[in-house]
């Protein structure tokens, strides 16, 4: 089996892993959740490069990965170019906000991207489309991981943060598309669809899985899944239950 490492700061990576299991269930998957360093989105590019390099070197000592999936928009935006050079013998798959599919249906002014500070600052697609509205959600990834078994409790928070943008009271126009620029946010899709019934929601999880599928080859067969955390041990059970829920 091809050895595939997925890396993120928490449950966002599990959302990508779920899609990978649907698209290419033929690999030995290790999901490394770096919850010790959650959240990634508030850290500098230099900090993230150092953290990620150390994590990859640590994992490679016992899991000789052939493919690395950066299951995190922030890591992809800040670290993937550096890591591709440093680990040149490995194939990398990044995660980017699903801006291209949103632009196929809507104008820039009709699109809102919600993401971390680092993703908004460093993502190349965002910088190429200056009329796309962006909203930083610095606490949301941590809130999702803290409430992974009761995400409905985040509904008031989401309503407070998003409705003024979606209704055009801020940002200067009506929003018709919401791009989830953090893999953690995929867990909130059912809630967001209820809050924003007239807004189309885009995320990049399936695109990442399809890209990995083209690299590993094969669409079915034996597979293995493991989850590892770098910090609090109690997070492991939450993540495993979320994967299998």
Number of C-alpha atoms within 10 A of each C-alpha: 12 15 18 23 26 23 26 29 27 31 32 25 26 27 20 28 26 17 17 23 19 15 21 22 20 22 24 17 25 21 24 23 26 23 22 12 15 17 19 27 25 16 16 12 18 10 13 20 18 11 15 19 15 11 15 18 13 11 15 12 9 8 16 14 21 15 20 22 25 25 35 28 29 35 25 21 23 21 21 20 12 12 17 15 10 11 14 10 11 15 16 22 20 21 25 29 28 20 25 13 13 22 16 8 13 16 14 17 19 22 27 27 22 23 27 25 19 22 26 23 14 17 18 12 15 19 12 9 13 11 14 18 21 21 17 17 16 17 12 20 23 18 15 21 22 14 13 19 14 10 16 12 13 15 14 10 11 16 15 10 13 18 15 12 19 23 15 13 11 13 17 12 15 17 23 20 25 25 22 25 31 28 27 27 20 21 18 17 14 11 16 20 13 11 16 18 10 12 18 17 20 20 23 23 26 17 18 22 23 15 16 22 20 12 13 18 12 13 14 13 10 9 15 13 13 11 16 18 19 16 15 10 11 9 19 19 11 16 24 15 11 16 15 8 7
